[in-house]
Amino acid sequence: MNMLEEEGLRNLCQGNEKFGKLHFYVQDVLGGLNATVWEVARAEITSNSPTSFGQVRVIDDLMTAEADSSSAKLGRAQGLVTFADLENSGLAMNINFIFTAGIYNGSTLSVLGRNFMTEQNRELAVVGGTGIFRLARGYVISSTYSYDTVTIYGVLEYTLYIAYVESGIGPLASH
């Protein structure tokens, strides 16, 4: 463990956590030539399941500052989405938000949890991060901003509330 890591752990133990809020949009392209969501597995039951139980998808979605896909590009949302509920439209999600711009460039946040798709606001857990977000924890409120059934294109809105230990890489600003 290097001195920076030791200092971060020491600060955590001394209660020197900072708190921040991030807000951004994810461009979810489920069809067409430029799809960013792909099915990689399915169970025997999936085709007959009203909830697509057993389907596994990988995602590599664009993260943007605003709902418009041409707004400032912040990074990528990459991970796994599993249809994991036999009776309801519930997803088990494992997503990494990878920042490629601004002061967060090179940092990541890891999010896990159940996404109950029929709820307007869904809560997931922030379970870690890298770079500026080392030792991050907190929660996410996710919602569907828009969804076009013709183009199979969705825009998802994310607000993250994060506790972290300032690592000296740069400050976490509230947005």
Secondary structure as the mmCIF struct_conf table of DSSP 4:
data_model
#
loop_
_struct_conf.conf_type_id
_struct_conf.id
_struct_conf.beg_label_comp_id
_struct_conf.beg_label_asym_id
_struct_conf.beg_label_seq_id
_struct_conf.end_label_comp_id
_struct_conf.end_label_asym_id
_struct_conf.end_label_seq_id
HELX_RH_AL_P HELX_RH_AL_P1 MET A 3 CYS A 13
TURN_TY1_P TURN_TY1_P1 GLN A 14 GLY A 15
STRN STRN1 GLU A 17 VAL A 29
BEND BEND1 GLY A 31 GLY A 32
TURN_TY1_P TURN_TY1_P2 LEU A 33 ASN A 34
BEND BEND2 THR A 36 THR A 36
STRN STRN2 VAL A 37 ALA A 41
TURN_TY1_P TURN_TY1_P3 GLU A 44 ILE A 45
HELX_RH_3T_P HELX_RH_3T_P1 THR A 46 ASN A 48
TURN_TY1_P TURN_TY1_P4 PRO A 50 THR A 51
TURN_TY1_P TURN_TY1_P5 PHE A 53 GLY A 54
STRN STRN3 VAL A 56 THR A 64
BEND BEND3 ALA A 65 ASP A 68
TURN_TY1_P TURN_TY1_P6 SER A 69 SER A 70
BEND BEND4 SER A 71 SER A 71
STRN STRN4 LYS A 73 PHE A 83
BEND BEND5 LEU A 86 ASN A 88
STRN STRN5 GLY A 90 PHE A 99
BEND BEND6 ALA A 101 ALA A 101
HELX_RH_3T_P HELX_RH_3T_P2 GLY A 102 TYR A 104
TURN_TY1_P TURN_TY1_P7 ASN A 105 GLY A 106
STRN STRN6 THR A 108 PHE A 116
TURN_TY1_P TURN_TY1_P8 MET A 117 THR A 118
BEND BEND7 GLU A 119 ASN A 121
STRN STRN7 ARG A 122 THR A 130
HELX_RH_3T_P HELX_RH_3T_P3 GLY A 131 PHE A 133
TURN_TY1_P TURN_TY1_P9 ARG A 134 LEU A 135
STRN STRN8 ARG A 137 ASP A 148
TURN_TY1_P TURN_TY1_P10 THR A 149 ILE A 152
STRN STRN9 TYR A 153 VAL A 165
BEND BEND8 GLY A 168 ILE A 169
HELX_LH_PP_P HELX_LH_PP_P1 PRO A 171 SER A 174
#
